[in-house]
Amino acid sequence: MDHLSCSQMNLYLQCPLKYKFLYIDGLPKPFKPSGLAFGGSIHAALAWLHKQRMNGNNVSRERLLRIFDADWYAQKLDTEIRYKNGEANTRLTVMAKEMLSLYFNQPYKKPVGAEVPFVLPLVNLSTGERLDINLEGFIDLIEKGDIITEFKTSAQAMNLRDIENHLQLTAYSYAYQMLYQRPPRLLKLIDFVKTKRPKIVTLETDADKLDYQRFFYLAKQILTAIRARVFFPRPSFMCKGCEYAETCKAWRGN
């Protein structure tokens, strides 16, 4: 294990056994859930748009939608896409283009960073304690005025309670503090909601030293558990669409 990421932390919290299957055993996934593919293609299109705007290029909505089409097509080349009940390729394609059109037409601040990579030490900023592994990831978007934005796709709209202790936003805020030696002024989460009539919900919050400290201790405990090989299934509603459902049923504690 050479680094820790928010994706790894979230997956371990969701299901330690699934973490093992993916990151320790390296088991191939027999399919890709449609929600994962959908979110990936939305992210790819948004990243392209933000980089174009950051470079001062005027781009059309039609070109943005073509970028989505290309990534959505590529998502389906290497593996089977498993759709949920009521979903279909055409319906998701139309929905994504409605969402991206809504976003494209919104007023925006000029981006100063898009898909900004970071590799940073994990340090408790209050005590100086340091873990022996780096935190790695990408900040979705940095806007002028020290504003960090993350993008999500979801079946139901998120609310302020959902983002008060949002792991990824806290990690982004910590990374910004470490990279630029100043805290972000604002953390935003833009939620693309897959309702019958697609909508975009924007939520705002902030993070402070106590949030960074909590994030550090959570990372420390997760790292300790992984190294101690503490892996077990955590049944939930997510099991229904899990790529490793059959492997999990065959698991006997080994």
N, C-alpha and C positions, 0 to 999 in steps of 0.2 A: 504494500500500500504506500504510494508515493505522494499522495495529496488527499485533501478532503474538499468536497464541493457541497453546495446546497442541495443539489440533486441527490447526492449520496445520503446526506443527512435526512432529507425528507423521506427517501425510500426506506431507510432503516427504521424511522419512526412509524412509517406506514405498515411495514412488514419486514422484520429482520430476516426471515427465511427467504423472501424474495430478493433482498439485498445479497444474500449469500449466493443464490442461484445466478444472479447477474454479475456481481463484482468479484466474487471469490471463485466460483466454479466456472464462470464464463460460458454458461449455457446459452446456446442460440435461442432466440425467440421464434416460436413457430408461426407467429402472425404479429401484426401491428394493429393495436386498437385504432379505430377511426378517429377517436378524439385526439390521440397523440399525433397522428399524421396531419389532421386538420390544424391543430395548434402549431405544428412545425411549419406548415406552409404559410399560415398567417404571419408567423414570426419572420420567416424568410422575406416575404413581401414587404413587411414593415421595415426591416433592416435595410433593404435596398432603397426604399423611399427616403429614410432618414439620411442615409449616406449621400443620396443625390441632393437633398435639400441642404445638407451640411456643406457640400461643395458648390452651392449656388446654382445648381442645375434646375431649370424649370421642367418638370415632367408632367405628363398627362395622366389622368385617371385610367385611361385605356391601357397605357403602358404598364402601370402598376398592376392592373388585373392580368395582363399577359405574364408578368413575373410570377404571380400566384399560379396561373395555369401551368407554367413550366415546372414549378416546384411540386405542385400537386400531382402532376404526371410522373415526376421522378420518384415521388414517395411510393408509388404503386409498382415500380419496376423491380425492386429487389426483394419484396416480400408480399404476402397476402395481407390485404386490409380487411379487418374483421369489423363489420358494421353492427351497430346496435339496432334493436327493433325500431322500425319506423325511419331508419336512416337509409340513405342511398347516395351513390356517387353524385348524381345530378342535383339532388336536393342540397347536399353539402356545398357543392360548387356554387350554386346560386346564392346560398346563405353567405358564404365567404365573400363573394363579390359585393353583396349588399353591405356587409360590415366594413369592408375596405373602402367602399365608396363613401359611407358615412364618415369614416375617419379622415379620408382624403379631403373632404369638404369642410372640416373643422378648422377654425383659426389655430395657428401654432406658433410657438417660439422657435427661433432658428436653433437646430441641434448643434451642439459642440462636440458630441461624441455618440457613436452608435456601435453597439456590440463591442463595448470597450473591455478588452481582456485584463484580468488581474491575476497575479501570483504573489501572495502576500503572507507574511508570517501571522500565525494566530497568537495574538497577544492580549492579555487582560490589561486594558489601558489604565485600570485603577491600581493594580498591584505590580504590574510588570512581569507577571508569570507568563511563560511562553511555551507553547506546545512544540513538539519536535517534527511538525508537519505543516505544510503550507495550505492555505485556503486558495482555491482556484475557481475562476468563473468568468462570466461576462456580464457587464451592466448593459441592459437593453438599450437605454437611451439616457443621455445627459443633455439637458436643455440649458440655454442661457439663463443665468441667475441662480446657479447651483441647485438645479432641480433634477432629481433622479426619477425616471419613469420605468415601470415594469409593465409588461403586457401579459394578459391571461385570456384564455378562452374557457368558458364554463357553461354548464347547462342551466344554472340558476345564478342570479345576480349576487355578487358578494356584497357585504356591508361593512361598516366601520369596525364592528367587533371582529370580523374576520381578519382585518389587517393590523389590529393593534399589536399583535405579537407575530407578525408575518415574517417568517424566517428569511425569505429571500430579500425582502426590503431592508431588513436589519443588516444582512450581509452586504448588500449594495452600499448602505450608508457607512458601514464600517470600512469597506474598501475605499470609498470616496475620501473618508477622513484620512486614511493611511496614504492614499495616492497624492492628495492635494493639500494635506495638512490643515484642512478646515472642514467643518461639518457641512453637509448639504442643507440648504435652506428648507427644502420641501421634498417629501417622498410621495410619489403618485403611483397608483395602480389603475391601469385602464383595462377594464373587463369587457371583453367581447362576449355578449350573452347570446347563446344559441336558442332563443325563444322563437315561437312561430313567426313573430315579427322581430327580426334581430335588432338589438340595441347595444349601445356602448354606455357603460357606467364608469365614471371617474371618481375615485376615492383618494383622499389625501390624509397624510399622517406625518409623523416625524419620529426620530429616534434619538436617544441620549446615552450617556455613559452607562446607565443602569441596563439599558437594552443591550449594549455591547457586552457588558459583563455577563448577562444571562446567556447571550449567544455563545460566549467563550466557554462557559461551564457546560452548556448543552453539547457543544462540539467535543469538549474534553470527555464527557461521560459516554458519548456515542463512540468515540475513538477507543476508549477503554473497553467497552463492551465488544467491539469488533475484534480487537486484538485478543480478547479473552475467548473468542469464538462463541459468543452468546447469540445463537440464531434459533428462532422459533417462529412458527406461523402465527399470524395475528388476524383471525377471521373478521371480516367486515363486509360491507356491501360491495367493496372493490373486488372481492374474490370472483364475482360473476364474470367480469371481463378480463381477469388476469391471464397473461400469456403463459404463466407457469402453473395453472390450476391443476392439470393432470400430474405434473411432476410433484406438486405439493401433496396430492392425495397419496402418492407412492412413498412419500418421505417417512422414514422410520427412525428419525433422530440422529442419523449419521451425518 
